[in-house]
Amino acid sequence: MKIGLFSGGKDSLVACHLMQNELNGVLYCKTGIGIPENFEYVKQTCKKLNWKLNIVEPKETETYENFVKKFGFPHAGIHSVIMGYLKYHPMRKWAKTQAKKDNNIIFISGWRKAESKRRMRTIKKAKTIMEGMTFLSPIANWTNSQVWNYIKKNNLEISPVYKTMHLSGDCLCGAFSELGESELLATFHKELAEEIAKLEKKYHGRWGNQSSMTGAMKQSKISNFICADCIISGNH
């Protein structure tokens, strides 16, 4: 059984579309720290492309807030732990419920070596086993240009969150956040930014790697934000 992992990101979109004739459905992990518009995009895309959508969520004891309460805000060194909380554990639980149908589930992923230096180090081959689950990335060796060309050629619609964040926004735990990300969230997705700011105050921590969400929400000029000009003009 092949199940596509569809986060709403461009890479997962391409991977699932490329393999759609072999898929038995797609799986979306609702992390609780994502942008609502992306979740709506996932549902609409699955309906449009006739993909069977399965949705999983973390259990009550492994929510994002419980993670922050126990470990503090995520950073690169414990990214695998927050991934376990929000994605791997719910996925593994879902896979066990499917065992009667097929206990040989292969998750189709949009992981790519070219996506980041970190992934170039971690992704050694297209097929791998992690957390007791098998993952296959059909686009592991694709370049950014190949991904965008495929999207254009097949007239695929990307998540609207790319217009504001330049990413899908399915999981904004902050472990690998970049300069300007908190400011963009505070400007374009205020509701989620406010939730994160409340957690900063409640647990005396700081989201992300560059600036706190509380600090970002005090900014008043969009000219301070990274990529603000290209977001407004649409040149992204």
C-alpha positions as a Python dict, from the first residue, in 0.01 Angstrom:
ca = {
    (1, 'M'): (0, 0, 0),
    (2, 'K'): (136, 339, -100),
    (3, 'I'): (19, 647, 90),
    (4, 'G'): (120, 996, -15),
    (5, 'L'): (228, 1240, 253),
    (6, 'F'): (60, 1565, 152),
    (7, 'S'): (153, 1857, 375),
    (8, 'G'): (39, 2124, 132),
    (9, 'G'): (396, 2205, 35),
    (10, 'K'): (505, 2220, -328),
    (11, 'D'): (734, 1916, -298),
    (12, 'S'): (473, 1692, -141),
    (13, 'L'): (225, 1811, -403),
    (14, 'V'): (458, 1711, -686),
    (15, 'A'): (551, 1377, -527),
    (16, 'C'): (187, 1281, -473),
    (17, 'H'): (82, 1396, -819),
    (18, 'L'): (370, 1209, -980),
    (19, 'M'): (268, 888, -801),
    (20, 'Q'): (-109, 942, -791),
    (21, 'N'): (-192, 643, -1009),
    (22, 'E'): (-24, 416, -755),
    (23, 'L'): (-153, 580, -436),
    (24, 'N'): (-414, 432, -205),
    (25, 'G'): (-477, 777, -61),
    (26, 'V'): (-288, 1062, 103),
    (27, 'L'): (-218, 1145, 466),
    (28, 'Y'): (-214, 1489, 625),
    (29, 'C'): (-74, 1549, 973),
    (30, 'K'): (-270, 1826, 1142),
    (31, 'T'): (1, 1945, 1379),
    (32, 'G'): (-195, 2215, 1562),
    (33, 'I'): (76, 2470, 1484),
    (34, 'G'): (-3, 2526, 1119),
    (35, 'I'): (-169, 2802, 920),
    (36, 'P'): (-544, 2730, 868),
    (37, 'E'): (-539, 2845, 504),
    (38, 'N'): (-297, 2565, 420),
    (39, 'F'): (-525, 2301, 573),
    (40, 'E'): (-813, 2433, 364),
    (41, 'Y'): (-590, 2419, 57),
    (42, 'V'): (-505, 2054, 131),
    (43, 'K'): (-873, 1959, 156),
    (44, 'Q'): (-965, 2147, -162),
    (45, 'T'): (-674, 2001, -359),
    (46, 'C'): (-757, 1646, -254),
    (47, 'K'): (-1119, 1699, -356),
    (48, 'K'): (-1017, 1848, -691),
    (49, 'L'): (-767, 1572, -772),
    (50, 'N'): (-985, 1295, -629),
    (51, 'W'): (-731, 1191, -367),
    (52, 'K'): (-866, 1007, -64),
    (53, 'L'): (-762, 1226, 230),
    (54, 'N'): (-674, 1077, 568),
    (55, 'I'): (-612, 1320, 855),
    (56, 'V'): (-419, 1241, 1172),
    (57, 'E'): (-349, 1453, 1479),
    (58, 'P'): (-122, 1425, 1784),
    (59, 'K'): (-269, 1269, 2095),
    (60, 'E'): (-365, 1506, 2378),
    (61, 'T'): (-45, 1441, 2572),
    (62, 'E'): (178, 1517, 2272),
    (63, 'T'): (49, 1852, 2152),
    (64, 'Y'): (276, 2141, 2060),
    (65, 'E'): (195, 2321, 2385),
    (66, 'N'): (273, 2013, 2594),
    (67, 'F'): (606, 1984, 2413),
    (68, 'V'): (691, 2348, 2490),
    (69, 'K'): (587, 2299, 2851),
    (70, 'K'): (812, 1994, 2887),
    (71, 'F'): (1114, 2078, 2670),
    (72, 'G'): (1085, 2447, 2581),
    (73, 'F'): (1044, 2580, 2229),
    (74, 'P'): (1188, 2347, 1962),
    (75, 'H'): (1531, 2410, 1816),
    (76, 'A'): (1738, 2225, 1558),
    (77, 'G'): (1895, 1987, 1811),
    (78, 'I'): (1561, 1837, 1915),
    (79, 'H'): (1375, 1866, 1586),
    (80, 'S'): (1335, 1489, 1564),
    (81, 'V'): (1157, 1492, 1902),
    (82, 'I'): (896, 1750, 1800),
    (83, 'M'): (855, 1565, 1469),
    (84, 'G'): (781, 1252, 1669),
    (85, 'Y'): (519, 1435, 1874),
    (86, 'L'): (340, 1605, 1589),
    (87, 'K'): (388, 1373, 1292),
    (88, 'Y'): (567, 1039, 1333),
    (89, 'H'): (368, 909, 1630),
    (90, 'P'): (27, 987, 1475),
    (91, 'M'): (144, 840, 1144),
    (92, 'R'): (264, 521, 1309),
    (93, 'K'): (-61, 485, 1501),
    (94, 'W'): (-259, 532, 1179),
    (95, 'A'): (-42, 276, 999),
    (96, 'K'): (-120, 19, 1269),
    (97, 'T'): (-493, 67, 1210),
    (98, 'Q'): (-436, -19, 844),
    (99, 'A'): (-246, -341, 919),
    (100, 'K'): (-550, -561, 856),
    (101, 'K'): (-570, -423, 502),
    (102, 'D'): (-197, -413, 433),
    (103, 'N'): (90, -419, 681),
    (104, 'N'): (340, -315, 416),
    (105, 'I'): (274, 58, 393),
    (106, 'I'): (514, 280, 199),
    (107, 'F'): (479, 651, 262),
    (108, 'I'): (546, 862, -48),
    (109, 'S'): (739, 1171, 55),
    (110, 'G'): (844, 1495, -111),
    (111, 'W'): (1184, 1503, 57),
    (112, 'R'): (1458, 1639, -168),
    (113, 'K'): (1835, 1657, -121),
    (114, 'A'): (1846, 2000, -283),
    (115, 'E'): (1588, 2143, -43),
    (116, 'S'): (1848, 2230, 218),
    (117, 'K'): (2204, 2154, 328),
    (118, 'R'): (2061, 1967, 624),
    (119, 'R'): (1863, 1736, 402),
    (120, 'M'): (2161, 1683, 175),
    (121, 'R'): (2336, 1540, 480),
    (122, 'T'): (2043, 1332, 605),
    (123, 'I'): (1890, 1200, 283),
    (124, 'K'): (2131, 947, 139),
    (125, 'K'): (1885, 754, -77),
    (126, 'A'): (1533, 779, -209),
    (127, 'K'): (1402, 494, 7),
    (128, 'T'): (1465, 489, 380),
    (129, 'I'): (1324, 356, 709),
    (130, 'M'): (1265, 587, 1003),
    (131, 'E'): (1064, 543, 1321),
    (132, 'G'): (979, 192, 1200),
    (133, 'M'): (813, 327, 885),
    (134, 'T'): (921, 306, 522),
    (135, 'F'): (949, 626, 320),
    (136, 'L'): (1005, 664, -52),
    (137, 'S'): (1083, 995, -219),
    (138, 'P'): (1042, 983, -597),
    (139, 'I'): (1181, 1336, -629),
    (140, 'A'): (1477, 1302, -392),
    (141, 'N'): (1722, 1409, -663),
    (142, 'W'): (1510, 1677, -826),
    (143, 'T'): (1624, 2038, -839),
    (144, 'N'): (1406, 2336, -748),
    (145, 'S'): (1368, 2415, -1118),
    (146, 'Q'): (1242, 2065, -1192),
    (147, 'V'): (979, 2096, -920),
    (148, 'W'): (852, 2433, -1039),
    (149, 'N'): (854, 2321, -1403),
    (150, 'Y'): (646, 2015, -1313),
    (151, 'I'): (395, 2234, -1129),
    (152, 'K'): (367, 2467, -1427),
    (153, 'K'): (346, 2187, -1683),
    (154, 'N'): (66, 2013, -1495),
    (155, 'N'): (-119, 2333, -1402),
    (156, 'L'): (-101, 2252, -1032),
    (157, 'E'): (-213, 2507, -776),
    (158, 'I'): (17, 2571, -480),
    (159, 'S'): (-85, 2667, -128),
    (160, 'P'): (-185, 3035, -96),
    (161, 'V'): (44, 3058, 207),
    (162, 'Y'): (342, 3063, -30),
    (163, 'K'): (239, 3418, -120),
    (164, 'T'): (302, 3534, 236),
    (165, 'M'): (546, 3288, 391),
    (166, 'H'): (721, 3128, 88),
    (167, 'L'): (641, 2789, 245),
    (168, 'S'): (331, 2579, 298),
    (169, 'G'): (285, 2660, 666),
    (170, 'D'): (165, 2314, 770),
    (171, 'C'): (397, 2303, 1072),
    (172, 'L'): (556, 2615, 1218),
    (173, 'C'): (720, 2470, 1527),
    (174, 'G'): (1009, 2716, 1486),
    (175, 'A'): (1294, 2463, 1504),
    (176, 'F'): (1439, 2574, 1171),
    (177, 'S'): (1282, 2919, 1138),
    (178, 'E'): (1475, 3175, 937),
    (179, 'L'): (1530, 3548, 963),
    (180, 'G'): (1206, 3737, 904),
    (181, 'E'): (976, 3438, 951),
    (182, 'S'): (831, 3555, 1283),
    (183, 'E'): (769, 3903, 1140),
    (184, 'L'): (590, 3759, 838),
    (185, 'L'): (371, 3544, 1062),
    (186, 'A'): (290, 3843, 1282),
    (187, 'T'): (191, 4047, 977),
    (188, 'F'): (4, 3804, 753),
    (189, 'H'): (-114, 3534, 995),
    (190, 'K'): (-179, 3724, 1315),
    (191, 'E'): (-406, 3464, 1475),
    (192, 'L'): (-134, 3197, 1481),
    (193, 'A'): (127, 3456, 1583),
    (194, 'E'): (-87, 3553, 1881),
    (195, 'E'): (-117, 3189, 1987),
    (196, 'I'): (261, 3151, 1978),
    (197, 'A'): (311, 3479, 2165),
    (198, 'K'): (80, 3352, 2440),
    (199, 'L'): (293, 3039, 2473),
    (200, 'E'): (608, 3256, 2497),
    (201, 'K'): (455, 3448, 2784),
    (202, 'K'): (310, 3140, 2955),
    (203, 'Y'): (630, 2933, 2944),
    (204, 'H'): (888, 3214, 2944),
    (205, 'G'): (1050, 3107, 2620),
    (206, 'R'): (1116, 3230, 2268),
    (207, 'W'): (985, 3085, 1944),
    (208, 'G'): (1223, 3050, 1651),
    (209, 'N'): (1590, 3118, 1596),
    (210, 'Q'): (1605, 3489, 1510),
    (211, 'S'): (1347, 3690, 1704),
    (212, 'S'): (1066, 3611, 1945),
    (213, 'M'): (708, 3621, 1824),
    (214, 'T'): (629, 3872, 2098),
    (215, 'G'): (903, 4098, 1965),
    (216, 'A'): (791, 4050, 1607),
    (217, 'M'): (438, 4157, 1690),
    (218, 'K'): (572, 4488, 1819),
    (219, 'Q'): (722, 4567, 1477),
    (220, 'S'): (520, 4818, 1281),
    (221, 'K'): (700, 4862, 950),
    (222, 'I'): (677, 4597, 681),
    (223, 'S'): (997, 4742, 531),
    (224, 'N'): (1180, 4565, 813),
    (225, 'F'): (1073, 4225, 685),
    (226, 'I'): (1277, 3992, 468),
    (227, 'C'): (1129, 3949, 119),
    (228, 'A'): (854, 4207, 186),
    (229, 'D'): (898, 4371, -156),
    (230, 'C'): (872, 4046, -349),
    (231, 'I'): (570, 3936, -147),
    (232, 'I'): (385, 4255, -229),
    (233, 'S'): (482, 4256, -596),
    (234, 'G'): (426, 3884, -640),
    (235, 'N'): (778, 3824, -767),
    (236, 'H'): (849, 3506, -573),
}
